[in-house]
Amino acid sequence: MFLKKVFLILIILILFFLVAFILPAEKTHEETQSRKAYDLTDVNMLVKADVQTELIEYKGKKAFRLKQEKGERIAYLKDLEFVNGIIELDIAAIPYYTGIVFRVRSPHIYEGIYFRPQNSRHSDPVRRGHTVQYTASPRYTWYYLREKYPEKYEAAVDIPPDEWFHVKVVVSGMEAKVFVNEAKSPCLVVKDLKHGLSKGSVGVWCGNTSSGTFANLTIEPGPPFQFERVEAAEERAISGVSYTVEQKFFLDIFKKRRSVRKFKPTLIPDEHIMKILDAARSAPTSGNQQPWKFLVIQDREKLNKLKAECVSAALERAKKRDPVDPVKLESLRKRYTENLTGYLSAPVFILVLTDKNSRYPSYNKWDGPLAAGYLILAARALGYGTVYTTDSFPADITKKVFAVPDNFEQICCIPVGVPESWPNSPPKKPLQEFVVFEKLIKGVNYDVPIQRTTIELDQKTIGDYVGKFKFEPNITISVTQTDSHLFVQITGQPKVEIFPEAKDKFFLKVVDAQITFVRDTEGRISKLLLHQGGRTIPAEKIQN
Ligand SMILES: Cc1cc2nc3c(=O)[nH]c(=O)nc-3n(C[C@H](O)[C@H](O)[C@H](O)COP(=O)(O)O)c2cc1C
């Protein structure tokens, strides 16, 4: 009996020991594994949107400070895509406005939680209720939210003055909960984050005329968005977690399509031609009018006639522009013939036409090019090259050569074939240059374009600029010269021409960027400054 009792007590003790120590210990272990600390004092990790920062020691902590300045400012982590999770940070309780930003998509688009520590212990309860604030830049300012939804997006919370306080923001889908110090319940719950199910970086923020002092940022990522009633593939595409093989293949087609201007004689089976045109006809049209005709030409005789007619028409145009110079005319004839021979080396030549008698003829100008876009992508998916041509094959000539009736309008001509080789992509502007969320802001994502004019430089001056310049440890800019033209090539990017607008000042045409060369006291080029997207990046000369 006694032994039985001892045995029972022993079992209870073991169970107690398991529940009290081992199980929670494992949970803590799990938490620390997925939580990552970010050293804000490592400024190389941050995107600083025109803000002044400093590293300081504040009340025993190594801290990162956004200096006191006008306007709202943020600094956020580079290359971080935060969706859901727990963000923790220590903030110094210094008066004014200081906080956390998350799902940062650009310096002006983010969700934010910030504090007004000076209100925390104010004698006026209304002021106390304005201690923690939710905002969503650029549209949902504190002022807008307070006016429209009083007390919904701000709350009271106790923050001891002149101390560090700890903030935890738990973000999940459309919701954010804010905890301060050891509090078990949130001081603010936002149930309808204004940017919806967005994602982006995490950073720190401070408001107008305020500084912000921060330390110990940690982020514990949570699960991706949970969607109901959407297909699995759609869910994956939206949450950005991963793409199926089919999705990847499809998206790659857009990137891999190139304008091809020389083809192998390999023939294309009719089945492929029909597949490509079947894709073209699935393009959207106004009122579903489907106003197209795809005229497919494979007859070499007709195509040779087209070439001859196009060359002589181009020469006639040239003669009208300039007084006749037989040498120049001959070189033009050679160039046109060469270009057209390249296009027409494709075994298949397709005219994309729209019917002027369609149901909504004024919409043909949108419907026509859309089908052509589908056509060139479908051709790429089957491994064929294409080129969307307009002026190279004037409509009056194709009309005559192919007997196109009057009621059809030519949208474009598309040679289709196996490329002799796939060309490299010409320089493309970065995605960021095209995409603006919510609002176009002057000076940030659009500006009045500056008209730049090229000046002539003598050969000696042009030669001054040639050399290699170092940006970052592994990134250089090479400046090279061909005849009187200068080119730059940044590591891993295509070579592009630069044009002089003044001595030592050049501009690029493919993107909005300029280069200033800096000379030393003896007049030799010692470095260059690349101006792009509002930033100036210096690169020291390392080689002639
Ligand atoms: C409306 C339009 C007209 C074009 N006309 C011609 C043309 O007549 N001759 C030509 O070689 N390429 C023509 N192109 C192709 C462009 O030169 C080509 O798309 C551009 O240089 C980018 O290269 P990528 O297509 O390889 O991305 C045209 C493209 C478009 C969209």
The ligand as an SDF file (V2000), in Angstrom:
LIG
                    3D

 31 33  0  0  0  0  0  0  0  0999 V2000
    4.7070   49.0610  -82.2710 C   0  0  0  0  0  0  0  0  0  0  0  0
    6.0210   48.4040  -82.5610 C   0  0  0  0  0  0  0  0  0  0  0  0
    6.6390   48.5870  -83.7720 C   0  0  0  0  0  0  0  0  0  0  0  0
    7.8360   47.9520  -84.0700 C   0  0  0  0  0  0  0  0  0  0  0  0
    8.3750   48.0740  -85.3250 N   0  0  0  0  0  0  0  0  0  0  0  0
    9.5110   47.4030  -85.6330 C   0  0  0  0  0  0  0  0  0  0  0  0
   10.0250   47.4250  -86.9760 C   0  0  0  0  0  0  0  0  0  0  0  0
    9.4410   47.9910  -87.8760 O   0  0  0  0  0  0  0  0  0  0  0  0
   11.1800   46.7690  -87.2300 N   0  0  0  0  0  0  0  0  0  0  0  0
   11.8420   46.0840  -86.2360 C   0  0  0  0  0  0  0  0  0  0  0  0
   12.8960   45.4980  -86.4930 O   0  0  0  0  0  0  0  0  0  0  0  0
   11.3490   46.0090  -84.9520 N   0  0  0  0  0  0  0  0  0  0  0  0
   10.2030   46.6480  -84.6420 C   0  0  0  0  0  0  0  0  0  0  0  0
    9.6860   46.5520  -83.3680 N   0  0  0  0  0  0  0  0  0  0  0  0
   10.3870   45.7570  -82.3350 C   0  0  0  0  0  0  0  0  0  0  0  0
   11.1370   46.6440  -81.3240 C   0  0  0  0  0  0  0  0  0  0  0  0
   12.2620   47.2270  -81.9320 O   0  0  0  0  0  0  0  0  0  0  0  0
   11.5560   45.7520  -80.1290 C   0  0  0  0  0  0  0  0  0  0  0  0
   10.3960   45.2660  -79.5120 O   0  0  0  0  0  0  0  0  0  0  0  0
   12.3850   46.5360  -79.0990 C   0  0  0  0  0  0  0  0  0  0  0  0
   13.6300   46.9060  -79.6400 O   0  0  0  0  0  0  0  0  0  0  0  0
   12.6330   45.7050  -77.8310 C   0  0  0  0  0  0  0  0  0  0  0  0
   13.2740   44.4830  -78.1010 O   0  0  0  0  0  0  0  0  0  0  0  0
   12.6070   43.0990  -77.6320 P   0  0  0  0  0  0  0  0  0  0  0  0
   11.3370   42.9510  -78.4420 O   0  0  0  0  0  0  0  0  0  0  0  0
   13.6090   42.0120  -77.9560 O   0  0  0  0  0  0  0  0  0  0  0  0
   12.3160   43.2050  -76.1660 O   0  0  0  0  0  0  0  0  0  0  0  0
    8.4680   47.1560  -83.0900 C   0  0  0  0  0  0  0  0  0  0  0  0
    7.8420   46.9750  -81.8530 C   0  0  0  0  0  0  0  0  0  0  0  0
    6.6250   47.5640  -81.6020 C   0  0  0  0  0  0  0  0  0  0  0  0
    5.9470   47.2930  -80.2790 C   0  0  0  0  0  0  0  0  0  0  0  0
  1  2  1  0
  2  3  1  0
  2 30  2  0
  3  4  2  0
  4  5  1  0
  4 28  1  0
  5  6  2  0
  6  7  1  0
  6 13  1  0
  7  8  2  0
  7  9  1  0
  9 10  1  0
 10 11  2  0
 10 12  1  0
 12 13  2  0
 13 14  1  0
 14 15  1  0
 14 28  1  0
 15 16  1  0
 16 17  1  0
 16 18  1  0
 18 19  1  0
 18 20  1  0
 20 21  1  0
 20 22  1  0
 22 23  1  0
 23 24  1  0
 24 25  2  0
 24 26  1  0
 24 27  1  0
 28 29  2  0
 29 30  1  0
 30 31  1  0
M  END
$$$$
